[in-house]
Amino acid sequence: AGEVDAAEAAEDAVKALEEAVGEEAAAPARLHLHVLRTLGNLAAGNVHATAEVPKIVARLVKSIEGKTDDEIDEAHAYKWLPVRATIALAKLLTGESLRPLGKFSEARRDLEDAMDQCDAALKHLGVMPEGGDADAKAIIEQEQLIAEQRAAMEKEGSPSGRGEFKTSPRGKTKGKRSRGGKKADADEETEDQPPPPPKRQWVGSEIDLAPRTANDAKPYLHIRMLALQGLVGADLTATKLSLAAARTEQMRAMVESYPRTLRGYASVADHAEGQVLHSLGMYKEAAARFAAAAAAAERAERYRAAASGRLPVEPDADAAGGCVPCRFQLPDGRTVTRRFAPTDPLAAVFDYVISAGGAGEGEAFRLVTRWPRTVTELDDGLARTVRSAGLKPADTLFVEKLEKTAA
């Protein structure tokens, strides 16, 4: 009901920021607003309203491309996502805007650019997006670095005209001419080779993800999945069935490697596989995939609906018995708020997080504040209330997933 008012308020807020700090400093805020608008138009099927989005987004991306996160923080008055994630999301957005307009080549280019941005960021973080053997990856990378190191040394030594630069099996240089013009003895070791580069620790599965790395990698894994989904659609439209099938295999590998981080995308992968199988004439297999996707979505919706049904009535801000406004930061980055009565059970707070999509079936979590750090966990045996749990209106409660599963 307040969609128009909200859109006008958002536009006014961004304009005010641009007037206060300049358009360049406010570019991330303007980009964020265009992302939200475009997602809304795409969801409503208002395709033609997104026709100018690629040009607008390209101009905004140009203002941040090539800058580091530190430079963005220093120059911009609005912080949203890391630079690479912002560019990847912008490319994803333009690709999805072009696809309904029939511009499949341009859409595919932008979606692949989004994937490239994600892959580069994940490589920097040491995360294998489709999982795999982390130890083997570390060994391969180290061998590549050693080969590059040797090639650089040979290139540096051979053009001197004083003899060919070679390395011995023990990592020493030999065969180099001496200052007197005579060739050094073949067994004489004259120069030490630098030590080999250390092996980097890679992440190839959910269990290897440290909390900090998981938080940094999450936006790239999510955007990469959505880019693959869009590419499958573009490939199917262009009848590139083998390429579409390969992309669904990538989606499946990501979901199986990072099931918690990519919770909810299993049904997306099932649906994409169903589309490819149907295009290949494998109707029975496609129907099974579609059924699995629908069942997963329905199960998740029932779980959220059950939690929502257990919630007590939300008190008014000026309720006689008082109220505790709670602000939650969900794992996907969304922020939601709700008021609770001081006498409401603590379980109601946790139910609200579930109903808002902050946790899925079987996922255990706790609520934490950053400074000073406090931890609130649900203990049914204590039957605590909002008041006794010490929740305060000024606090932002971060939803922190736990390794254990919920009962």
Protein Blocks (a to p, Z undefined) as FASTA:
>chain_A
ZZmmmmmmmmmmmmmmmmmnojklmmmmmmmmmmmmmmmmmmnopaklmmmmmmmmmmmm
mmmgoiafklmmmmpcbdfbdfklmmmmmmmmmmmmmmmnopamlmmmmmmmmmmmmmmm
mmmnopafkgpafklmmmmmmmmmmmmmmmmmmmmmmmnonapcdddfkopaehiacfko
pacdfklcfbdcddddddddddfbfklpcfklmmmmmmmmmmmmmmmmmmmmmmmmnopa
klmmmmmmmmmmmmmmmmmlmgojlmmmmmmmmmmmmmnopamlmmmmmmmmmmmmmmmm
mmmmmmmmmpccdddfklfkopaddddddfkopacdddddfkbcfklmmmmmmmnopace
hiacddddfbdcddddddfklopafklnopafkbccdddddfbdcZZ
